[in-house]
Amino acid sequence: MTPAPSQPARPPAPDRLFTAAALATWRRLLLRRAVQVLALALLVGTACFFMARLLPGDMATRIAAGRYGYDLVSNAAADAVRAELGLDRPAGSALLHWWGQLLQLDLGQSLVTGLPVWREIVHQLGATLSLAAFALVIAAALGLPLGIGAGLRPHGVLDRLTLALAVVLRAMPPFLLSLVLMLVVAVQWGMLPVAGDHHGGSVLLPALALGLGLAAGLARVARGAVRAAVASPAYDFARTKGLSDRQALLHHGLRAAAVPVVAYLGVQAVLLVEGAVVVETLFAWPGIGHALVHAIFGRDVPMIQGTALCMGLLFVVFNLLVDAACLMLDPRQRQGVDA
């Protein structure tokens, strides 16, 4: 009796996360981001080093003023600070010294406070991440429902309203929106504190200043993504299987629409990083951006390098998370096929 031919092995399902092609894609992604982190650390640190030295005025005098106050600064105090911190060394020697510290994961000590830069940054990083998290929550809570509703009813009232809001909010710079929120919400209405972090609701105003512009753009991206998903053949096929519009949208449309939305959030991470410098300063929020401004005024070069490096690394890490989310949402990317 002739044995039955063996069944050929099934190819791995394209939706699995850990196929051979998917693991190769993950390795390429992690390697690419690791190279970006190394290049970013050298580039940002070097640029900050030379920009701080090119600022007008004597660096030792500004550092001494930050330590002792402007009324107590003298030439002797400035000379003592210069000798203590080695500011009289050539720029090339000082840069090589900082590169050596960076390779050892040592960012040095603050020239003003004398504390390790890592300790200062860890304290400030928590405030910046909490502000960014609140801004993302506000953007998602406002932008996603408006965008989905506008995408389901294109050219309707909601679609025109989101378009008008997107034009106004995206055109308004963060500092102007911050001032408007201060005057209206804090001064006239008295609902929230103007600045600082001494109140539980202090994070809401700076988070609104960052999140409203992001929500406006997110609404338009979500609108286009939902409209494209509803017009796709996969959505029509789901409807022919007997699914209602709501079921087809929840089970098929939203996942397809999530890929461009997540990719947009990755691109707009620079808005949170850049806007945090202005918004944190205006609202006196003790984050990375606020510390960077004070470090520039005090000529605190290690703090400038450390905070700028941390902000750049935040951008790389956030984009890594976004790329990972897109790989999980879109099986074609895990198989090496462009979406």
C-alpha positions, 0 to 999 in steps of 0.5 A: 500500500502506497503511503500517503504523501506527507503534507508540506509544512505550513508557512508561518502565519504572517501575523506572528510576532516572532517568526524568523523574518520578524526577528530579523526585522527587530534586530535591524531596528534595534541596531539602527537605533543603537547607532543613532544613539551613539552618533547623537551623543557625540554630535549633541555633546560636541555642538553644545560644548562649542556653542557654550564656549562661543557665548559672549562674556566670561564663563568663569564670571557667570558660573561664579555669579550662579554660585555666589550671586552677582553682588558677591562676584569679584575677579578673585572669585572668577579666577578661583572658579576658572582654576577649579574647573579647568576652564583655562584649558584649551578647548580641544583638551576639554572636549577630549576629556568630556568624550572620555567621560561620556564613554564611561557614562559619566556626564560630570558634575554641575559647575553651579551646584556641584552635584552630579549631572545624572542626579540632576537629570533624573529628577528633572526627567520625571517632571518632563515625562509626566508633562509629556504623558499628560499632553499625549493623553489630552491629545488622544482624548480630544483628537482621536474621537474627533478624527474618527467621527470626521472620517466616518462623515467626511465633509460634514459639520464635524469634519469642517470644525476639526479642519478649522481647529487644526488650522488655528491651533497648528498655526499658533506657536506654543508660547502664544497658546501658553499665554492665552491659557494663562490669561483665560484659564488661570487669571480670568477664570481662576481655575488653575494655578498660573505656574509652578508645581506646588498644586495638583493641577499645575500640570494641566495648563502646560499639558494643554499648551502642548497637547492642544496643537498635537490633538488638532493635527492628530484629528486630521491624521485620524480622519484621513486614516479612518476614511482610507480604512473604510474605503478599503476592500478589507472593510467591504469584505467584512461588511459582506460577511454580515458585520455591522458598520460598528463591528467592521470598524472595531475589528478591521478598520481601527487597526488599519487606521492605527498605523498612520496615527502611531507613525504621526505621533512618532514624528510629532514627538519633536513637538513635545521635545522642542515645545517643552523648552518654551512651555516649561520655562513659561510655566516654571515647570521643573523639567528638562527644558526649564533646566536647560534654559537655566544652565545656558544662563549660568554657563553650566556646560556639563548641564547643557550637554547632559540635558540636551543629550537627554532630550535627544535620547528621549526623541530616539527612544520614543521613535523606537517605541513607535517603530515597535508599535507599527511592527506589531500593528502591521504584519507586512512590516514584520515580513520585510514588506513595506506598508 
